Amino acid sequence: MKILVTGAAGFIGMTTTLRLLERGDEVVGLDNMNDYYDVTLKERRLARLTSHPNFRFYKGDVADRPGMEQLFATEKFERVIHLAAQAGVRYSLQNPQAYVDSNVVGFMNILEGCRHNQVGHLVYASSSSVYGGNTRMPFSEHDSVDHPVSMYAATKKANELMAHTYSHLFGLPTTGLRFFTVYGPWGRPDMALFLFTKAILEGRAIDVFNEGNMQRDFTYVDDIVEGVLRVLDRPATSSPSYDPKEADPATSNVPYRVFNIGNNNPVPLLDFIACIEEALGRKAEKNLLPLQDGDVPATYANTDALRYWVGFVPATPIKDGIAKFVAWYRDYYKV
């Protein structure tokens, strides 16, 4: 298949693209290569892709409407995996406009490109952040997600609503995947695993929010990618059991689906740090701080719907995944 992967120089984008190329797909990658974090890391991820004969790269921004219109009209993609986004919960407090540009305007351009060019299936990254103020665990796709606590979460919820609208109006199959705290080699420098590893190796204290009383459903990147590919290969369909009188947020009477993709195993933050300490062979000095605005104390994914739909759920143990990240980090930075 000919597939567009947006955010191809990103952490999940690169890993997804490699898997697609390995199985024989033709991939066009798009990324704006912005400086939200270290551009050199993005360039080195991209270098792992550009030597492949079935990969081509466009430097561009999903928020650029004329550029996106031209890209879709020229390339005629069969499927689209939309991973490009302005990420980061805390950064959305500092620069909310960037989230509207990338995550709302950009997503609109993706939907329009799919609509006008007969794309067979759009798979896009949503986020566990959409659960916002919900406290019933584990988070289920059948629960309401109407109480976001960050601008990032609000834009991801908006993506799901916009996707449903295009599934309804134009019959576009859309599947949203709510990613739960993705980690692994080549990860983002603004994520906890990267920040903690770097600080511990440099002998600096780590900032531990909510005084360590947090849980996250950490999900290894290879598991995320396996889920993305399996979902890609099963386009969304309408649910025959959908009842508009008792509307289920997870399904619809149009070709729209949304799934949690997490490890179904919440890990206390202090246990997560202990795994990093073990992998590094060093102890961390901790700055215990209050919960940050826009953050939530716990995430936990119910993955029954994903298992039913594609016969797969993530299951990499946190200790194994952290060991792989630390090995990559030491090799990449020669420390």
Backbone hydrogen bonds, N-H to C=O, Kabsch-Sander energy under -0.5 kcal/mol:
donor,donor_aa,acceptor,acceptor_aa,energy
3,I,1,M,-0.6
3,I,26,E,-2.9
4,L,79,R,-1.9
5,V,3,I,-0.5
5,V,28,V,-2.5
6,T,4,L,-0.5
6,T,81,I,-2.2
7,G,30,L,-2.0
8,A,5,V,-0.5
8,A,30,L,-1.9
10,G,7,G,-1.9
14,M,10,G,-2.5
15,T,11,F,-1.4
16,T,12,I,-2.6
17,T,13,G,-2.6
18,L,14,M,-2.4
19,R,15,T,-1.6
20,L,16,T,-2.3
21,L,17,T,-2.6
22,E,18,L,-2.3
23,R,19,R,-1.5
24,G,21,L,-1.2
25,D,20,L,-2.4
26,E,1,M,-2.6
27,V,25,D,-0.5
27,V,54,N,-2.7
28,V,3,I,-2.6
29,G,27,V,-0.5
29,G,56,R,-3.1
30,L,5,V,-2.2
31,D,58,Y,-1.6
42,K,38,D,-1.2
43,E,39,V,-2.7
44,R,40,T,-2.3
45,R,41,L,-2.0
46,L,42,K,-2.6
47,A,43,E,-2.0
48,R,44,R,-0.7
48,R,45,R,-1.3
49,L,46,L,-2.0
50,T,46,L,-2.0
51,S,47,A,-0.5
52,H,49,L,-2.0
55,F,52,H,-1.7
56,R,27,V,-1.9
58,Y,29,G,-2.9
60,G,31,D,-1.4
60,G,58,Y,-0.8
64,D,61,D,-2.0
65,R,63,A,-1.1
68,M,64,D,-2.5
69,E,65,R,-2.5
70,Q,66,P,-2.2
71,L,67,G,-2.2
72,F,68,M,-2.4
73,A,69,E,-2.1
74,T,70,Q,-2.4
75,E,71,L,-2.4
76,K,72,F,-2.1
78,E,2,K,-2.5
79,R,2,K,-1.6
80,V,121,H,-2.2
81,I,4,L,-3.3
82,H,80,V,-0.6
82,H,123,V,-3.0
83,L,6,T,-0.9
83,L,81,I,-0.9
87,A,85,A,-0.8
92,S,88,G,-0.8
92,S,89,V,-0.5
93,L,90,R,-1.5
94,Q,90,R,-0.6
94,Q,91,Y,-0.9
95,N,91,Y,-2.4
98,A,95,N,-1.0
99,Y,95,N,-0.6
99,Y,96,P,-0.9
100,V,96,P,-1.3
101,D,97,Q,-2.3
102,S,98,A,-2.1
103,N,99,Y,-1.9
104,V,99,Y,-0.6
104,V,100,V,-1.3
105,V,100,V,-2.7
106,G,101,D,-1.4
108,M,104,V,-2.2
109,N,105,V,-1.9
110,I,106,G,-1.7
111,L,107,F,-2.5
112,E,108,M,-2.5
113,G,109,N,-2.2
114,C,110,I,-2.4
115,R,111,L,-2.7
116,H,112,E,-2.4
117,N,113,G,-0.8
118,Q,115,R,-0.7
119,V,114,C,-1.8
120,G,78,E,-2.8
121,H,78,E,-0.6
122,L,173,P,-2.5
123,V,80,V,-2.9
123,V,121,H,-0.6
124,Y,175,T,-2.4
125,A,82,H,-2.2
126,S,124,Y,-0.6
126,S,177,L,-3.0
128,S,179,F,-2.4
130,V,127,S,-1.6
131,Y,128,S,-1.8
132,G,129,S,-1.7
133,G,147,H,-2.4
134,N,131,Y,-3.0
139,F,300,Y,-3.6
143,D,140,S,-1.9
154,A,150,S,-2.0
155,T,151,M,-2.2
156,K,152,Y,-1.8
157,K,153,A,-2.4
158,A,154,A,-2.1
159,N,155,T,-1.8
160,E,156,K,-1.6
161,L,157,K,-1.9
162,M,158,A,-2.9
163,A,159,N,-2.7
164,H,160,E,-2.1
165,T,161,L,-1.9
166,Y,162,M,-1.9
167,S,163,A,-2.3
168,H,164,H,-2.4
169,L,165,T,-3.0
170,F,166,Y,-2.0
171,G,167,S,-0.9
172,L,166,Y,-1.4
174,T,255,P,-2.1
175,T,122,L,-2.6
176,G,257,R,-2.3
177,L,124,Y,-2.4
178,R,176,G,-0.6
178,R,259,F,-3.5
179,F,126,S,-0.9
179,F,177,L,-1.2
180,F,261,I,-1.5
181,T,179,F,-0.6
183,Y,219,T,-1.9
187,G,184,G,-1.1
191,M,188,R,-1.5
195,L,191,M,-2.6
196,F,192,A,-3.2
197,T,193,L,-2.2
198,K,194,F,-2.5
199,A,195,L,-2.3
200,I,196,F,-2.6
201,L,197,T,-2.2
202,E,198,K,-1.6
203,G,200,I,-1.1
204,R,199,A,-3.0
206,I,285,E,-2.9
208,V,206,I,-0.6
208,V,287,N,-3.1
209,F,207,D,-0.6
211,E,208,V,-0.7
211,E,289,L,-2.8
212,G,209,F,-1.9
213,N,210,N,-2.5
214,M,212,G,-1.9
215,Q,297,P,-2.4
216,R,267,V,-1.9
218,F,216,R,-1.5
219,T,181,T,-2.6
221,V,183,Y,-2.2
223,D,220,Y,-0.9
224,I,220,Y,-1.8
225,V,221,V,-2.5
226,E,222,D,-2.1
227,G,223,D,-2.0
228,V,224,I,-2.4
229,L,225,V,-2.6
230,R,226,E,-2.1
231,V,227,G,-2.4
232,L,228,V,-2.6
233,D,229,L,-1.8
234,R,231,V,-1.6
239,S,252,S,-3.2
242,Y,239,S,-1.6
246,E,243,D,-1.7
247,A,244,P,-0.7
251,T,248,D,-1.2
256,Y,254,V,-2.5
257,R,174,T,-2.0
258,V,250,A,-1.0
259,F,176,G,-2.7
261,I,178,R,-2.2
263,N,217,D,-0.5
267,V,216,R,-2.8
269,L,214,M,-3.0
270,L,212,G,-0.6
271,D,268,P,-0.7
272,F,268,P,-2.1
273,I,269,L,-2.4
274,A,270,L,-1.8
275,C,271,D,-1.9
276,I,272,F,-1.6
277,E,273,I,-2.6
278,E,274,A,-2.3
279,A,275,C,-2.2
280,L,276,I,-2.3
281,G,277,E,-1.9
282,R,277,E,-1.4
286,K,284,A,-0.5
287,N,206,I,-3.5
288,L,286,K,-0.7
289,L,208,V,-3.1
289,L,287,N,-0.6
295,D,292,Q,-1.9
299,T,215,Q,-0.9
302,N,139,F,-2.5
303,T,301,A,-0.6
307,R,303,T,-2.2
308,Y,304,D,-2.4
309,W,305,A,-2.1
310,V,306,L,-2.8
311,G,306,L,-0.5
311,G,307,R,-2.0
312,F,306,L,-0.5
321,G,317,P,-2.2
322,I,318,I,-2.5
323,A,319,K,-1.8
324,K,320,D,-1.8
325,F,321,G,-2.0
326,V,322,I,-2.9
327,A,323,A,-2.1
328,W,324,K,-2.0
329,Y,325,F,-3.1
330,R,326,V,-2.6
331,D,327,A,-1.8
332,Y,328,W,-3.2
333,Y,329,Y,-2.6
334,K,330,R,-0.8
335,V,330,R,-1.3
